[in-house]
Structures are given as C-alpha cells and as structure tokens.
Amino acid sequence: MNGVLTSMIDLMIVAIAVALIARRLRLPYTVGLVVAGIALAMSPVHLGVVLTQTVIFELILPPLLFEAAINIRWKDLRQDALPILTLAVPGTMLAAVVVTMACRELMRWPLQPSLMFGVLIAATDPVAVIAMFKDNGVHGRLRLLVESESLLNDAVAAVLFAVALVWAQAAGQAHMGSKQIVHLLGVTVGGGVVSGAVCASVAIILLRRTTDHLIESTVTTVLAYGSFLLAQRFNCSGVLATVTAGLLMGNLGLASSSRYGAFMSERGREFTLALWDFLAFIANSFVFLLIGITVAGIPFHELGDLSLALMIMVVLASRALTIYPLCALFHHASRSLPFRFQHVLWWGGLRGALGLALALSLPEDLQMRNQVLIATFGVVVFSVVVQGLTMPLLLRILKISPAR
C-alpha cells in the first residue's frame, strides 16, 4: 500500500514539474508528459507503476469520460446532433473497415488481428483530444464537435470491439448469426445506457436530500466510478454507462435550473465542477506519464520501422476518409462544417488511453497479439507527440482563435 501511494505522489510531482515547464515553453502539456515518461523509463529512477488494462479502465477512464460529459449541454448537442452522430457511428465503422482492409492487403495480416486492430484504433480518444483543446484554449462549436464526437465514437468503438472479440474468440466461425449479434449489441449498448441512467437517477435523488457541498461532490464521484463498474460487472459497456451518467448529471443535477428545479446547491455546483477539473487533470497526468514510461520498453523492432510508419499513415488516411466525405454530406445544410473545422477534426483525431486499454485486454492466445499491441502503442505515441505538438501551429494557420 505504501509503495502504491509513494508511486502516485512521485507521478504527481513529475506532473507538476512538467506542467510548469510546458507552460513556460508553450508546449502541449500531454506531449511533455509522454516525453517525461520516456525519460523516466530510460533513467535509473523506477516508480514501480505500469500501464495495464485494469489501471486504464478502473482508475483513469471513468473520471475523464465523466468530466467531459458533464460539460456538454443538450441544447448545444441537439444543434449538431446529426453530423456528430454521422461521424461517430458510421464514421467509426468506416474507419475500422479501412484499417482492417489495409492490414489485410498491405501488411498481409490474418483477418482476426486485422479486425481487432482496425476496431480498437478507429475511434479518436477523448482523453487525448480534450486535453489538447484545453491546452490550446479552444471553445465554442469546434470544441463541442470534437468532444461530442470523440465521446460517442469512443462508445461505438468499445461496442464494436466487444462484438469483434466474441467473433475472434469463436475462431472466426461464420455461424455467429444475426440473433447473436443483436443480442450482444443489446446487452452491451442497452445495458450500458440503462446502467448509467439508473445510477444517475439515484444520484440526482440523493442530491435533493442534502445541501452539503462535500456530500454532493462525493455523490458525483461515486456515480462516475459506480456506473462504469456496474456496467462492466454485467458485461455491458462501462464507457456508455459513464457517458450517459455524466450527460444526465451535467444537464440535470449540475444545471442551475431545470423544469424540475435545481438539484444541487450553488456552492455544491461550483465545488463539484472545480473538483472534476482537478480529477481530470490528475487522470490525464497519470495516463500520459504511464504511456511514456511503458512505450520506452515496447519492442518496436519486432514490427519494423517501415511497417509501423505504414500503420500510422493508414490510420491517418482512415480518419481522412471518415471526416471529409461524411462532412460533405452536410455541405448545403444549415449546420455545415467549414473546411477549417474538418481539418482540425482530421488532424485532431488523436488516439490514446482507450485504444491502449482495448489492446492490452486482448486475449494472450490471439493471433499476432504482440504485433497489434506494438502497432497500437506506435500510433498512440505518434498521435500524441507529433499531432499534439503541431496542433497549435495548425490552429494558427487556420486562424482559429481560442474562442472558436
């Protein structure tokens, strides 16, 4: 227990130092954390913490998803619901298909590892995307589009991964019929949404019974983790559960007023929002430091530099084939997406914690599991470091001010 606590304190000390240096050098905070993690891994200092699927799923993802969801308002979401859903649902599926086909045709991978890699790398990760936009002070419609699409395609990717994993574990047998798929989707999606909604309802009722800001903030903390763990316990989507709970809490529990009146005191609302800013900062710091520490020990030579570079290009191309054609569908609509926004949506499609968590959760006996894991780490590090480092320059070139 003392070792875990010491490691967490050490990570926070490093995060503080990186934050101060990054701010002074005007560098993206997340990039600094990954670089610092790599430096720590190559130094004699050993913090005794490793990045695992359990750490990401049960410690890091719930606060990051919940904090993002409570800051999204239904009114804003409804205005861009159609393009967001289009990018999140068919867009994620399209990206997964493109990457899967590329792995098959260009890399000559078997179908199972190709499909698993295509699905887990298809979604942009709100952990990385939201951190990047906070670093660059981007608000308004553009930030809403990126955050909302990221959250939703995060959930879509998790659901697709569950279906693909069941198929892969069945050795790719073709007799996995439509009834099985529909049942699996119903349990994963429906169970996740219901779990989040039920937990949020209970939490909101509890908020009615107190005006103590400490209790109110504690209720939201239990909600973020509780909804995720409850859904996972019944083999449902924990990502969907936490996103659903966060949206309901943000638009009902944390709303200053609604048709049902205010559920939380004003002091509790201010304290809770500040608390979640802090928790998201800590979770972001941990995940990117651990990515850096872990990636230093990844044997990239087993995949090869050329193959890794090809994978990165394929993932970027799949994102482009998702963004530009689907956004063109709304070219003449009242809520059309300017090309400047589309460029940001493409280059800002960072990969991060979710893809790594899914890759780390792959069964040990999966064909070419190690290559899938190496490719995932390679794409994640490239997206966080290269895309994250160049995003401020892109925003300046596109003349997108922090208020947009």
C-alpha positions as CSV (number, residue, x, y, z in Angstrom):
1,M,0.0,0.0,0.0
2,N,2.8,2.4,0.9
3,G,4.5,1.6,-2.4
4,V,1.4,2.5,-4.4
5,L,0.9,5.7,-2.5
6,T,4.6,6.6,-3.0
7,S,4.4,6.0,-6.7
8,M,1.3,8.1,-7.1
9,I,2.9,11.0,-5.2
10,D,6.0,10.7,-7.4
11,L,3.9,10.8,-10.5
12,M,2.1,13.9,-9.3
13,I,5.4,15.6,-8.5
14,V,6.6,14.9,-12.1
15,A,3.3,16.1,-13.5
16,I,3.6,19.4,-11.6
17,A,7.1,19.9,-12.9
18,V,6.1,19.1,-16.5
19,A,3.1,21.4,-16.3
20,L,5.3,24.3,-15.1
21,I,7.9,23.7,-17.8
22,A,5.3,23.1,-20.6
23,R,3.5,26.4,-19.7
24,R,6.8,28.3,-19.8
25,L,7.9,26.8,-23.1
26,R,4.3,27.0,-24.5
27,L,4.3,23.3,-25.3
28,P,1.2,20.9,-25.1
29,Y,1.1,19.5,-21.6
30,T,0.3,16.0,-22.8
31,V,3.3,15.9,-25.1
32,G,5.5,16.9,-22.2
33,L,4.1,14.2,-20.1
34,V,4.8,11.5,-22.6
35,V,8.4,12.7,-23.2
36,A,8.9,12.9,-19.4
37,G,7.6,9.3,-19.1
38,I,10.1,8.1,-21.7
39,A,12.9,9.9,-19.9
40,L,11.9,8.4,-16.6
41,A,11.8,4.9,-18.1
42,M,15.3,5.4,-19.5
43,S,16.7,6.8,-16.2
44,P,17.8,4.8,-13.1
45,V,14.6,6.0,-11.4
46,H,11.9,3.4,-11.2
47,L,8.4,4.4,-10.0
48,G,7.1,0.9,-9.8
49,V,3.9,1.7,-11.8
50,V,3.0,0.1,-15.2
51,L,0.2,0.8,-17.6
52,T,-2.3,-2.0,-17.6
53,Q,-5.8,-2.5,-18.9
54,T,-7.1,-2.5,-15.3
55,V,-5.4,0.8,-14.5
56,I,-6.9,2.5,-17.5
57,F,-10.4,1.0,-17.2
58,E,-10.9,1.2,-13.5
59,L,-8.8,4.2,-12.5
60,I,-8.3,6.6,-15.4
61,L,-11.2,6.4,-17.9
62,P,-14.2,7.0,-15.6
63,P,-13.1,10.4,-14.4
64,L,-12.0,11.5,-17.9
65,L,-15.2,10.4,-19.6
66,F,-17.4,11.8,-16.8
67,E,-15.7,15.2,-16.7
68,A,-16.1,15.6,-20.4
69,A,-19.7,14.5,-20.4
70,I,-20.9,16.8,-17.6
71,N,-19.7,19.8,-19.5
72,I,-21.7,19.1,-22.7
73,R,-25.1,20.7,-22.8
74,W,-28.1,19.1,-24.5
75,K,-29.1,22.4,-26.2
76,D,-25.7,22.6,-27.9
77,L,-25.6,18.9,-28.6
78,R,-29.0,18.9,-30.3
79,Q,-28.0,21.6,-32.8
80,D,-25.2,19.5,-34.2
81,A,-26.6,16.1,-33.4
82,L,-26.9,14.8,-37.0
83,P,-23.2,15.5,-38.0
84,I,-21.9,14.3,-34.7
85,L,-23.9,11.0,-34.9
86,T,-22.8,10.6,-38.5
87,L,-19.2,10.9,-37.7
88,A,-19.4,8.8,-34.5
89,V,-21.4,5.8,-35.7
90,P,-21.0,5.2,-39.5
91,G,-17.7,7.1,-39.3
92,T,-16.2,4.8,-36.7
93,M,-17.4,1.8,-38.7
94,L,-15.9,3.1,-41.9
95,A,-12.5,3.9,-40.3
96,A,-12.4,0.4,-38.8
97,V,-13.1,-1.2,-42.2
98,V,-10.5,0.9,-43.9
99,V,-7.8,0.0,-41.4
100,T,-8.8,-3.7,-41.4
101,M,-8.6,-3.9,-45.2
102,A,-5.3,-2.1,-45.2
103,C,-3.8,-4.5,-42.7
104,R,-5.0,-7.4,-44.8
105,E,-3.9,-6.1,-48.2
106,L,-0.7,-4.1,-47.3
107,M,0.6,-5.9,-44.2
108,R,-0.7,-9.4,-45.1
109,W,-2.1,-9.8,-41.6
110,P,-4.7,-12.5,-41.0
111,L,-8.3,-11.4,-40.7
112,Q,-8.6,-11.7,-36.9
113,P,-5.7,-9.4,-35.8
114,S,-6.5,-7.0,-38.7
115,L,-10.1,-6.7,-37.5
116,M,-9.1,-6.3,-33.8
117,F,-6.6,-3.6,-34.7
118,G,-9.0,-1.8,-37.0
119,V,-11.7,-1.7,-34.4
120,L,-9.7,-0.6,-31.4
121,I,-7.8,2.1,-33.3
122,A,-10.8,3.5,-35.2
123,A,-12.1,5.9,-32.6
124,T,-10.5,9.1,-31.5
125,D,-9.9,9.2,-27.8
126,P,-11.4,12.0,-25.7
127,V,-8.6,11.6,-23.2
128,A,-6.1,13.0,-25.6
129,V,-8.4,15.2,-27.7
130,I,-10.0,17.0,-24.8
131,A,-6.6,17.6,-23.1
132,M,-5.2,19.0,-26.3
133,F,-8.1,21.5,-26.7
134,K,-7.8,22.6,-23.1
135,D,-4.1,23.3,-23.7
136,N,-5.0,25.5,-26.7
137,G,-8.0,27.2,-25.2
138,V,-10.4,26.1,-27.9
139,H,-14.1,26.6,-27.0
140,G,-17.3,27.1,-28.8
141,R,-18.8,24.9,-31.6
142,L,-15.5,23.4,-32.7
143,R,-14.7,22.1,-29.3
144,L,-18.2,20.8,-28.9
145,L,-18.0,18.9,-32.2
146,V,-14.6,17.3,-31.3
147,E,-15.5,16.4,-27.7
148,S,-19.0,15.1,-28.5
149,E,-17.9,13.1,-31.5
150,S,-14.9,11.7,-29.5
151,L,-17.1,10.6,-26.6
152,L,-19.7,8.9,-28.9
153,N,-17.2,7.2,-31.2
154,D,-15.4,6.1,-28.0
155,A,-18.5,4.2,-27.0
156,V,-19.1,2.9,-30.6
157,A,-15.5,1.6,-30.8
158,A,-15.9,-0.2,-27.4
159,V,-19.1,-1.8,-28.6
160,L,-17.6,-2.9,-31.9
161,F,-14.6,-4.2,-30.1
162,A,-16.8,-6.4,-27.9
163,V,-18.5,-7.9,-31.0
164,A,-15.2,-8.4,-32.8
165,L,-13.6,-10.0,-29.8
166,V,-16.5,-12.5,-29.5
167,W,-16.1,-13.4,-33.2
168,A,-12.3,-13.7,-32.8
169,Q,-12.6,-16.0,-29.8
170,A,-15.0,-18.2,-31.8
171,A,-12.1,-18.7,-34.2
172,G,-13.9,-16.6,-36.8
173,Q,-16.6,-19.1,-37.3
174,A,-19.3,-17.9,-39.7
175,H,-22.2,-19.3,-37.8
176,M,-22.3,-16.3,-35.4
177,G,-25.7,-15.3,-36.6
178,S,-27.6,-12.1,-36.6
179,K,-29.6,-13.0,-33.5
180,Q,-26.3,-13.5,-31.5
181,I,-25.0,-10.1,-32.8
182,V,-28.3,-8.3,-32.0
183,H,-28.4,-9.9,-28.5
184,L,-24.7,-8.9,-27.8
185,L,-25.4,-5.4,-29.1
186,G,-28.5,-5.1,-27.0
187,V,-26.7,-6.2,-23.8
188,T,-23.6,-4.1,-24.4
189,V,-25.3,-0.9,-25.6
190,G,-28.7,-1.1,-23.8
191,G,-27.2,-2.4,-20.6
192,G,-24.6,0.4,-20.6
193,V,-27.2,3.2,-21.2
194,V,-29.6,1.7,-18.6
195,S,-26.8,1.3,-16.0
196,G,-25.7,4.9,-16.5
197,A,-29.3,6.2,-16.4
198,V,-30.2,4.3,-13.3
199,C,-27.1,5.3,-11.4
200,A,-27.6,8.9,-12.4
201,S,-31.3,8.9,-11.3
202,V,-30.3,7.5,-7.9
203,A,-27.5,10.1,-7.6
204,I,-29.9,13.0,-8.5
205,I,-32.4,11.9,-6.0
206,L,-29.7,11.8,-3.3
207,L,-28.7,15.4,-4.3
208,R,-32.2,16.5,-3.4
209,R,-31.7,15.4,0.2
210,T,-28.6,17.4,1.0
211,T,-27.1,20.9,0.6
212,D,-23.7,19.9,1.9
213,H,-21.3,20.6,-1.0
214,L,-18.9,17.8,0.2
215,I,-21.6,15.2,0.1
216,E,-22.8,16.5,-3.3
217,S,-19.4,16.2,-4.9
218,T,-18.9,12.8,-3.3
219,V,-22.1,11.6,-4.9
220,T,-20.9,12.6,-8.3
221,T,-17.5,10.8,-7.7
222,V,-19.3,7.6,-6.7
223,L,-21.6,8.0,-9.8
224,A,-18.6,8.2,-12.2
225,Y,-16.9,5.1,-11.0
226,G,-20.0,3.3,-9.9
227,S,-21.8,3.5,-13.2
228,F,-18.7,2.2,-15.0
229,L,-18.1,-0.7,-12.7
230,L,-21.8,-1.7,-12.5
231,A,-22.0,-1.9,-16.3
232,Q,-18.7,-3.8,-16.5
233,R,-20.0,-6.2,-13.9
234,F,-22.8,-7.3,-16.1
235,N,-20.7,-7.3,-19.3
236,C,-22.2,-4.1,-20.6
237,S,-20.4,-1.0,-21.9
238,G,-18.8,0.9,-19.0
239,V,-17.9,3.7,-21.4
240,L,-21.5,4.2,-22.4
241,A,-22.7,3.9,-18.8
242,T,-20.3,6.7,-17.6
243,V,-21.0,8.9,-20.6
244,T,-24.8,8.5,-20.0
245,A,-24.4,9.2,-16.3
246,G,-22.3,12.3,-17.0
247,L,-24.7,13.7,-19.5
248,L,-27.6,13.3,-17.2
249,M,-25.8,14.7,-14.2
250,G,-24.4,17.6,-16.2
251,N,-27.8,18.6,-17.6
252,L,-30.0,17.9,-14.6
253,G,-28.0,17.5,-11.4
254,L,-25.5,20.2,-12.1
255,A,-27.8,22.5,-14.0
256,S,-28.6,25.8,-12.2
257,S,-32.2,25.4,-13.1
258,S,-34.5,23.0,-15.0
259,R,-38.1,22.2,-15.3
260,Y,-37.7,20.2,-12.1
261,G,-35.9,22.9,-10.2
262,A,-32.3,22.9,-9.1
263,F,-31.0,19.6,-7.7
264,M,-27.7,20.9,-6.4
265,S,-26.8,23.9,-4.3
266,E,-24.9,26.7,-5.9
267,R,-21.8,26.1,-3.7
268,G,-22.0,22.4,-4.4
269,R,-22.2,23.1,-8.2
270,E,-19.1,25.3,-8.2
271,F,-17.2,23.0,-5.9
272,T,-18.1,19.9,-7.9
273,L,-17.1,21.4,-11.3
274,A,-13.7,22.5,-9.8
275,L,-13.3,19.0,-8.3
276,W,-13.8,17.4,-11.7
277,D,-11.4,19.8,-13.3
278,F,-8.8,18.6,-10.7
279,L,-9.6,14.9,-11.1
280,A,-9.4,15.1,-14.9
281,F,-6.0,16.9,-14.6
282,I,-4.7,14.1,-12.3
283,A,-6.1,11.3,-14.5
284,N,-4.6,13.0,-17.7
285,S,-1.3,13.4,-15.9
286,F,-1.1,9.7,-14.9
287,V,-2.2,8.2,-18.2
288,F,0.2,10.2,-20.4
289,L,3.1,9.7,-18.0
290,L,2.4,6.0,-17.9
291,I,2.2,5.9,-21.7
292,G,5.7,7.4,-21.9
293,I,7.0,5.0,-19.2
294,T,5.5,2.0,-20.9
295,V,6.3,2.8,-24.5
296,A,10.1,3.0,-23.7
297,G,10.0,-0.7,-23.2
298,I,7.9,-1.7,-26.3
299,P,10.0,-3.7,-28.8
300,F,9.1,-1.7,-31.9
301,H,11.8,-3.6,-33.9
302,E,9.6,-6.7,-33.9
303,L,7.1,-4.8,-36.1
304,G,9.7,-2.9,-38.1
305,D,10.1,0.8,-38.8
306,L,8.6,0.6,-42.2
307,S,5.6,-1.4,-41.1
308,L,5.0,1.0,-38.2
309,A,5.2,4.0,-40.4
310,L,2.8,2.4,-42.8
311,M,0.3,1.7,-40.0
312,I,0.5,5.4,-38.9
313,M,-0.2,6.5,-42.5
314,V,-3.1,4.1,-42.8
315,V,-4.7,5.3,-39.6
316,L,-4.4,8.9,-40.7
317,A,-5.9,8.0,-44.1
318,S,-8.8,6.2,-42.5
319,R,-9.6,9.3,-40.4
320,A,-9.4,11.5,-43.6
321,L,-11.8,9.1,-45.4
322,T,-14.1,9.4,-42.5
323,I,-14.1,13.2,-42.0
324,Y,-14.1,14.8,-45.4
325,P,-16.7,12.6,-47.3
326,L,-19.1,12.5,-44.3
327,C,-18.8,16.2,-43.7
328,A,-19.5,16.8,-47.4
329,L,-23.0,15.4,-46.8
330,F,-23.8,18.5,-44.8
331,H,-22.2,21.0,-47.2
332,H,-25.6,22.6,-48.1
333,A,-27.2,22.1,-44.6
334,S,-27.8,25.0,-42.2
335,R,-25.2,23.5,-39.8
336,S,-22.5,22.8,-42.4
337,L,-19.0,22.2,-41.2
338,P,-16.3,24.6,-42.5
339,F,-13.2,23.1,-44.1
340,R,-11.2,24.7,-41.2
341,F,-13.2,22.6,-38.7
342,Q,-12.8,19.5,-40.9
343,H,-9.0,19.9,-40.9
344,V,-9.0,20.1,-37.1
345,L,-11.3,17.1,-36.8
346,W,-8.9,15.1,-39.0
347,W,-5.5,16.1,-37.5
348,G,-7.0,16.3,-34.0
349,G,-8.2,12.7,-34.2
350,L,-5.6,11.6,-31.6
351,R,-5.5,8.1,-30.2
352,G,-4.9,7.5,-26.5
353,A,-5.9,5.5,-23.4
354,L,-9.0,3.7,-24.8
355,G,-7.1,2.1,-27.7
356,L,-4.3,1.0,-25.4
357,A,-6.8,-0.4,-22.9
358,L,-8.6,-2.4,-25.6
359,A,-5.2,-3.6,-27.0
360,L,-4.0,-4.6,-23.5
361,S,-7.2,-6.5,-22.9
362,L,-6.8,-8.8,-26.0
363,P,-6.5,-12.5,-25.0
364,E,-3.0,-13.8,-24.8
365,D,-3.8,-16.5,-27.4
366,L,-5.0,-14.1,-30.1
367,Q,-3.0,-14.5,-33.3
368,M,-0.4,-11.7,-33.6
369,R,-1.4,-10.1,-30.3
370,N,2.1,-8.7,-29.8
371,Q,2.2,-7.0,-33.2
372,V,-1.3,-5.5,-32.6
373,L,-0.1,-4.1,-29.2
374,I,3.1,-2.7,-30.7
375,A,1.2,-1.1,-33.6
376,T,-1.3,0.5,-31.1
377,F,1.5,2.0,-29.0
378,G,3.2,3.3,-32.1
379,V,0.1,5.0,-33.4
380,V,-0.8,6.4,-30.0
381,V,2.7,7.9,-29.4
382,F,2.7,9.4,-32.9
383,S,-0.7,11.0,-32.5
384,V,0.0,12.4,-29.0
385,V,3.5,13.7,-29.7
386,V,3.5,14.7,-33.4
387,Q,-0.1,15.6,-33.9
388,G,-0.4,17.1,-30.5
389,L,2.8,19.1,-30.9
390,T,1.7,20.5,-34.3
391,M,-1.9,21.2,-33.4
392,P,-1.2,24.8,-32.1
393,L,0.5,25.6,-35.4
394,L,-2.4,24.2,-37.4
395,L,-4.8,26.3,-35.3
396,R,-2.8,29.4,-36.1
397,I,-2.5,28.6,-39.8
398,L,-6.3,28.1,-40.0
399,K,-6.8,31.3,-38.0
400,I,-8.9,29.6,-35.4
401,S,-8.9,31.7,-32.3
402,P,-9.3,30.2,-28.8
403,A,-12.8,31.5,-28.7
404,R,-14.0,29.4,-31.7
